[in-house]
Amino acid sequence: MRASDGQYAWHYQVTPGDNWDFDATQPLLLADLTLGGQPRKVIMQASKNGFFYVLDRTTGKLISATPFVDGVTWATRIDTVTGRPVESPSAYAGMNAVLVSPDVEGAHNWQPMAFDAKKGVVYLNARNNSLAVHAPNAEWVNDITNRNMGVDQRYEGELRTRAAAAGGPRGELVAWNVNDRKAVWRVPLPVAQSGGVLATAGNLVFQGRSDGTFAAYRSGDGAPIWSFDAGTGVMAAPVTYLVNGAQYVTVMAGWGGTQGLANPRNHGPMKPGFGRILTFAIGGKATLVPAPYGHPAPPVPAILLDTTPAALHEGQLLYRTYCRFCHGLDAIAGPVPDLRYATADVHRQFDSIVRGGARKALGMPAFNDVLSSSQVRAIQAYVLSRAAAAADIR
């Protein structure tokens, strides 16, 4: 839109229909570049769908779209004449489940990128080898209170096993040359999830990641220079500034978001903790002693609940559908309460909390419109079974 009067100028849609949850809310970068010997005013995005897009920002015309991660399966290429993707036949199978890469978290998400205009290089966090099961839900109806992805969370077919066997996504810090349309270097990370990026004129690239490490790399080749244990995962991008002639780097450290809440086990260490603001300077000597966070011992079931294998299985499917987005995959939580540690008093109030909204003021919504008391009891039994498994009760 034109800033002067709000009038429509142009649009470009990277993924028709935002299918496979490939929305286009990732950061946008403006730059004046020389491409093909011609000066161009461009807008760039490392899309969730795995392609790095460069568009003429005055006209909206596609200049290039290149995969910046391996194994993109939803499309074979982007047609630079039409601007549209050439979608893979394997990405659709009617109402049957399919495996698609990247996964719903994307090859790159909302985390800020950094751009070195002199080098023509973009620095960004990326997720390689991510794979998702897309199982359409034939009974899906629009519900503004839910996620509205149309996915059948109860799907238990063999594609789920194949996706798990793929080993999970690999995190990378990538230096992407826009003109050459390829990576200058890639730094493999020990975790899938990492934070936003800062690049400085001093040839440093700063980034945090889910395991609580905040690190600096040499911008020319990605060599590690320095690291610091932030005490909790880092999602945000750092900032740098001058005060009285001294340069500082500050980062907001804290772990959450979709992957922090889901807390998947195959994405590498994730470190929830108390959020904090950390500031660094050359010659800084302060030390950080993070306050203890979480539980020091494995969970133990607070009560015994008569149940059956069938009810436990149903509870697992219901938990997967309604609970895992906040309380973690397999009932192993990240920064929100881990239900395996629920006390006997909480279990006595389980139905009033889940269905009645007794803790709505604390962020726990009521599910009385979608769950019955017997279904809540099945979820409760599943949670207790997960606590028993962690405590190795025979």
C-alpha positions as CSV (number, residue, x, y, z in Angstrom):
1,M,0.0,0.0,0.0
2,R,1.1,3.6,-0.6
3,A,2.1,5.2,2.7
4,S,0.8,8.5,1.6
5,D,-2.8,7.6,1.0
6,G,-3.2,3.8,1.9
7,Q,-4.0,2.9,-1.7
8,Y,-3.4,-0.6,-3.0
9,A,-0.2,-0.9,-5.0
10,W,0.5,-4.6,-5.6
11,H,0.5,-8.0,-3.8
12,Y,2.4,-11.3,-4.1
13,Q,1.4,-14.6,-2.5
14,V,4.2,-17.0,-1.9
15,T,2.1,-20.0,-1.1
16,P,-1.4,-20.2,-2.7
17,G,-4.0,-20.6,0.0
18,D,-1.4,-20.5,2.7
19,N,-1.5,-24.3,2.4
20,W,0.5,-26.6,4.7
21,D,0.3,-23.7,7.2
22,F,2.9,-21.8,5.1
23,D,1.8,-18.2,6.1
24,A,3.9,-15.3,4.9
25,T,4.4,-13.4,8.2
26,Q,8.2,-13.8,8.2
27,P,10.4,-10.7,8.3
28,L,10.7,-8.5,5.2
29,L,14.0,-6.8,4.3
30,L,14.3,-3.8,2.0
31,A,17.6,-3.2,0.0
32,D,19.0,-1.5,-3.0
33,L,21.0,-4.1,-4.9
34,T,22.7,-4.6,-8.2
35,L,21.3,-7.7,-9.7
36,G,22.3,-8.9,-13.2
37,G,24.2,-5.7,-13.7
38,Q,21.1,-3.6,-13.0
39,P,20.3,-1.5,-9.9
40,R,17.1,-2.8,-8.2
41,K,15.0,-1.8,-5.3
42,V,14.0,-5.1,-3.7
43,I,12.1,-6.6,-0.9
44,M,13.3,-10.0,0.4
45,Q,11.9,-12.8,2.6
46,A,13.1,-16.1,3.7
47,S,9.7,-17.8,3.6
48,K,8.3,-20.4,5.9
49,N,7.9,-22.6,2.8
50,G,11.7,-23.0,2.3
51,F,12.3,-20.5,-0.6
52,F,14.2,-17.2,-0.4
53,Y,12.3,-14.6,-2.3
54,V,13.6,-11.5,-3.9
55,L,10.9,-9.1,-5.4
56,D,11.0,-5.8,-7.1
57,R,9.4,-3.7,-4.4
58,T,8.1,-1.0,-6.8
59,T,6.2,-3.5,-9.0
60,G,5.8,-6.7,-6.9
61,K,7.4,-8.7,-9.8
62,L,9.3,-11.8,-8.7
63,I,13.1,-11.6,-9.4
64,S,14.1,-14.9,-7.8
65,A,13.0,-17.6,-5.5
66,T,15.6,-20.2,-4.4
67,P,15.5,-23.0,-1.7
68,F,17.6,-22.0,1.2
69,V,17.2,-25.4,3.0
70,D,17.4,-29.0,1.8
71,G,14.5,-31.3,1.1
72,V,11.7,-28.9,0.1
73,T,9.0,-31.3,-1.1
74,W,5.8,-29.1,-1.5
75,A,7.1,-27.5,-4.7
76,T,9.8,-28.4,-7.2
77,R,10.5,-24.8,-8.1
78,I,9.0,-21.3,-8.4
79,D,8.3,-20.2,-12.0
80,T,9.9,-16.8,-12.4
81,V,7.7,-15.9,-15.3
82,T,4.3,-16.5,-13.6
83,G,5.7,-16.1,-10.1
84,R,3.7,-19.2,-9.0
85,P,5.1,-22.4,-7.5
86,V,5.2,-25.6,-9.4
87,E,3.6,-27.8,-6.7
88,S,4.7,-31.4,-6.2
89,P,2.1,-34.1,-6.9
90,S,3.2,-35.7,-3.6
91,A,2.0,-32.6,-1.6
92,Y,-1.7,-33.5,-2.1
93,A,-3.6,-36.7,-1.8
94,G,-7.1,-35.6,-1.4
95,M,-8.3,-36.5,2.1
96,N,-5.4,-38.9,2.6
97,A,-2.4,-38.0,4.8
98,V,0.8,-36.8,3.1
99,L,4.4,-36.0,4.3
100,V,5.5,-32.5,3.4
101,S,8.7,-30.5,4.0
102,P,9.2,-28.0,5.5
103,D,7.0,-28.6,8.6
104,V,4.4,-26.2,10.0
105,E,7.1,-24.3,12.0
106,G,8.8,-23.6,8.7
107,A,12.3,-23.4,7.3
108,H,12.3,-19.9,8.8
109,N,9.8,-18.2,11.0
110,W,9.2,-14.8,12.6
111,Q,12.7,-14.4,14.1
112,P,14.4,-11.3,12.7
113,M,17.1,-11.6,10.0
114,A,20.2,-9.3,9.6
115,F,21.5,-7.8,6.4
116,D,25.1,-6.6,5.5
117,A,24.5,-4.2,2.7
118,K,28.2,-4.0,1.8
119,K,28.5,-7.8,1.4
120,G,25.0,-8.3,0.1
121,V,24.6,-11.1,2.6
122,V,21.5,-11.9,4.8
123,Y,22.1,-13.8,8.1
124,L,19.2,-15.9,9.3
125,N,18.2,-18.9,11.4
126,A,17.0,-21.8,9.4
127,R,15.5,-25.3,10.1
128,N,16.7,-28.0,7.7
129,N,15.2,-31.5,7.2
130,S,11.9,-30.6,8.8
131,L,9.0,-32.9,8.0
132,A,5.3,-32.8,8.8
133,V,2.3,-35.2,8.5
134,H,-0.6,-33.4,6.9
135,A,-3.7,-35.5,7.7
136,P,-6.8,-33.6,6.6
137,N,-9.7,-33.7,9.1
138,A,-12.9,-34.5,7.2
139,E,-15.0,-33.2,10.1
140,W,-13.3,-29.9,10.4
141,V,-15.4,-26.8,10.6
142,N,-14.3,-23.2,11.1
143,D,-13.8,-22.3,14.8
144,I,-12.4,-18.9,15.7
145,T,-11.4,-20.2,19.2
146,N,-9.2,-22.9,17.8
147,R,-6.1,-23.2,15.5
148,N,-8.1,-23.8,12.4
149,M,-5.5,-25.9,10.6
150,G,-7.9,-28.6,9.5
151,V,-5.6,-31.3,10.6
152,D,-6.7,-34.6,12.1
153,Q,-4.7,-34.7,15.4
154,R,-6.0,-38.2,16.0
155,Y,-4.2,-39.6,12.9
156,E,-2.1,-42.6,13.9
157,G,-1.1,-44.0,10.4
158,E,2.3,-45.1,9.3
159,L,3.3,-41.7,8.1
160,R,3.6,-40.6,11.7
161,T,6.2,-43.4,12.2
162,R,8.0,-42.3,9.0
163,A,8.1,-38.7,10.1
164,A,9.5,-39.7,13.5
165,A,12.1,-41.9,11.9
166,A,13.4,-38.9,9.8
167,G,15.2,-37.7,12.9
168,G,13.8,-34.3,13.4
169,P,14.8,-30.9,12.0
170,R,18.4,-29.6,12.1
171,G,19.0,-26.0,13.1
172,E,21.4,-23.8,11.2
173,L,22.7,-20.2,11.1
174,V,22.9,-19.3,7.5
175,A,24.8,-16.6,5.6
176,W,22.9,-16.1,2.3
177,N,24.3,-14.3,-0.6
178,V,21.4,-12.6,-2.4
179,N,23.1,-12.0,-5.7
180,D,24.6,-15.5,-6.0
181,R,21.4,-17.1,-4.6
182,K,23.4,-19.5,-2.4
183,A,24.7,-19.9,1.1
184,V,28.2,-18.4,1.8
185,W,28.4,-20.6,4.9
186,R,26.2,-22.6,7.2
187,V,26.8,-23.2,10.9
188,P,25.2,-26.4,12.1
189,L,23.6,-25.9,15.5
190,P,23.0,-28.5,18.3
191,V,19.3,-27.5,18.4
192,A,16.6,-27.1,15.9
193,Q,15.3,-23.8,17.3
194,S,17.3,-20.7,17.4
195,G,16.6,-17.0,17.7
196,G,16.9,-13.7,15.8
197,V,20.1,-12.4,14.4
198,L,22.2,-9.3,14.7
199,A,25.1,-8.4,12.4
200,T,27.5,-5.6,13.2
201,A,30.0,-3.5,11.2
202,G,32.7,-5.2,13.2
203,N,32.1,-8.4,11.2
204,L,30.3,-10.2,14.0
205,V,27.0,-12.1,14.0
206,F,25.2,-12.6,17.3
207,Q,22.5,-15.1,17.9
208,G,20.8,-17.0,20.8
209,R,19.2,-20.4,20.7
210,S,16.9,-22.7,22.6
211,D,19.5,-24.4,24.8
212,G,20.3,-21.0,26.4
213,T,23.5,-20.3,24.5
214,F,24.1,-16.7,23.3
215,A,26.9,-16.7,20.8
216,A,29.0,-14.5,18.4
217,Y,30.3,-15.7,15.1
218,R,32.7,-14.2,12.5
219,S,30.6,-12.9,9.7
220,G,33.1,-13.9,6.9
221,D,33.1,-17.6,7.6
222,G,30.8,-18.4,10.5
223,A,33.6,-19.3,12.9
224,P,32.5,-19.2,16.5
225,I,34.1,-16.4,18.5
226,W,32.4,-16.2,21.9
227,S,29.5,-17.7,23.8
228,F,27.6,-17.2,27.0
229,D,25.1,-19.3,29.0
230,A,22.0,-17.1,29.2
231,G,20.3,-19.4,31.7
232,T,17.2,-19.8,29.4
233,G,16.5,-20.2,25.7
234,V,16.7,-17.1,23.5
235,M,14.2,-16.2,20.8
236,A,14.6,-12.5,20.3
237,A,17.2,-10.8,18.2
238,P,19.9,-8.8,20.0
239,V,20.4,-5.1,19.6
240,T,23.6,-3.0,19.8
241,Y,24.0,0.7,20.7
242,L,26.5,3.3,22.0
243,V,26.4,5.0,25.4
244,N,29.1,7.6,26.2
245,G,31.3,6.1,23.5
246,A,31.0,2.5,24.8
247,Q,29.3,-0.2,22.6
248,Y,26.8,-2.5,24.2
249,V,24.9,-5.6,23.0
250,T,21.6,-6.4,24.7
251,V,19.3,-9.4,24.3
252,M,15.9,-10.2,25.8
253,A,16.4,-13.8,26.9
254,G,13.3,-16.1,27.4
255,W,12.0,-19.3,26.0
256,G,8.4,-19.9,24.7
257,G,6.6,-19.7,21.4
258,T,5.0,-22.6,19.6
259,Q,8.0,-24.9,19.8
260,G,8.8,-23.9,23.4
261,L,5.3,-24.8,24.4
262,A,5.1,-28.0,22.3
263,N,8.6,-28.9,23.7
264,P,9.3,-31.7,21.1
265,R,11.8,-34.2,22.2
266,N,13.7,-34.5,18.9
267,H,14.6,-30.9,18.5
268,G,17.5,-30.8,20.8
269,P,17.8,-29.3,24.3
270,M,15.3,-26.5,25.2
271,K,15.9,-24.5,28.3
272,P,12.8,-22.8,29.8
273,G,13.6,-20.4,32.6
274,F,12.8,-17.0,34.0
275,G,13.0,-14.2,31.4
276,R,15.8,-11.6,31.8
277,I,17.5,-8.8,30.0
278,L,21.2,-9.4,29.4
279,T,23.7,-6.7,28.4
280,F,27.3,-7.2,27.3
281,A,30.3,-5.0,26.7
282,I,34.0,-5.4,26.0
283,G,35.6,-5.9,29.4
284,G,32.4,-6.7,31.2
285,K,33.0,-8.7,34.3
286,A,29.5,-9.4,35.8
287,T,28.4,-13.0,36.4
288,L,25.0,-14.5,36.0
289,V,23.6,-17.0,38.5
290,P,20.2,-18.1,37.1
291,A,17.5,-18.8,39.7
292,P,16.5,-22.4,39.8
293,Y,13.6,-23.2,37.4
294,G,11.5,-26.3,37.0
295,H,11.4,-29.5,39.0
296,P,14.5,-31.2,40.5
297,A,13.1,-34.7,40.6
298,P,11.0,-36.9,38.2
299,P,7.2,-36.7,38.6
300,V,5.2,-39.1,40.7
301,P,1.5,-39.7,40.2
302,A,-0.3,-37.7,42.9
303,I,-3.4,-40.1,42.9
304,L,-4.4,-43.4,41.6
305,L,-7.3,-43.5,39.0
306,D,-9.1,-46.6,37.9
307,T,-9.0,-46.7,34.1
308,T,-8.6,-49.1,31.1
309,P,-6.2,-49.3,28.2
310,A,-8.9,-48.1,25.9
311,A,-9.6,-45.0,28.1
312,L,-5.8,-44.3,28.3
313,H,-5.6,-44.4,24.5
314,E,-8.5,-42.1,24.1
315,G,-7.0,-39.8,26.7
316,Q,-3.8,-39.7,24.7
317,L,-5.7,-38.7,21.5
318,L,-7.7,-36.1,23.3
319,Y,-4.6,-34.6,24.9
320,R,-2.9,-34.5,21.5
321,T,-5.9,-32.6,20.1
322,Y,-6.6,-30.1,22.9
323,C,-3.7,-30.0,25.4
324,R,-0.3,-30.5,23.7
325,F,-0.1,-27.0,22.1
326,C,0.5,-25.5,25.6
327,H,1.4,-28.4,27.9
328,G,3.9,-30.1,25.7
329,L,4.1,-33.2,23.5
330,D,3.6,-36.4,25.5
331,A,2.7,-34.3,28.5
332,I,6.3,-33.0,28.9
333,A,5.9,-29.3,29.3
334,G,8.3,-26.4,28.7
335,P,7.6,-23.0,30.3
336,V,4.0,-23.7,31.3
337,P,2.9,-26.0,34.1
338,D,3.9,-29.7,33.6
339,L,0.7,-31.6,34.3
340,R,2.7,-34.7,35.3
341,Y,3.5,-32.8,38.5
342,A,-0.1,-31.8,39.3
343,T,-0.9,-32.3,43.0
344,A,-3.7,-34.4,44.5
345,D,-5.6,-31.1,45.1
346,V,-5.3,-30.2,41.4
347,H,-6.5,-33.6,40.4
348,R,-9.5,-33.2,42.6
349,Q,-10.3,-30.0,40.7
350,F,-9.4,-31.4,37.3
351,D,-12.8,-31.2,35.8
352,S,-13.6,-27.8,37.2
353,I,-10.3,-26.5,35.9
354,V,-10.5,-28.0,32.4
355,R,-14.2,-27.7,31.8
356,G,-15.3,-25.1,34.3
357,G,-12.6,-22.5,33.7
358,A,-11.6,-22.4,37.4
359,R,-8.2,-21.1,36.3
360,K,-9.2,-18.9,33.5
361,A,-7.7,-15.9,35.1
362,L,-4.3,-17.7,35.0
363,G,-4.6,-18.3,31.2
364,M,-6.3,-21.8,31.3
365,P,-9.5,-21.5,29.2
366,A,-12.6,-23.6,29.7
367,F,-13.2,-26.6,27.4
368,N,-16.8,-27.3,28.5
369,D,-18.0,-26.6,24.9
370,V,-15.8,-29.4,23.4
371,L,-15.1,-31.9,26.2
372,S,-17.3,-34.0,28.3
373,S,-16.6,-35.0,31.9
374,S,-15.8,-38.6,30.8
375,Q,-13.3,-37.2,28.2
376,V,-11.6,-35.0,30.8
377,R,-11.3,-38.0,33.0
378,A,-9.6,-39.9,30.1
379,I,-7.1,-37.0,29.7
380,Q,-6.5,-37.0,33.4
381,A,-5.8,-40.7,33.3
382,Y,-3.3,-40.2,30.5
383,V,-1.5,-37.5,32.3
384,L,-1.2,-39.7,35.4
385,S,0.1,-42.5,33.2
386,R,2.8,-40.2,31.9
387,A,3.8,-39.3,35.4
388,A,4.0,-43.0,36.3
389,A,6.2,-43.7,33.2
390,A,8.6,-40.9,34.2
391,A,8.8,-42.2,37.8
392,D,9.3,-45.7,36.4
393,I,6.5,-47.1,38.5
394,R,5.9,-50.8,37.8
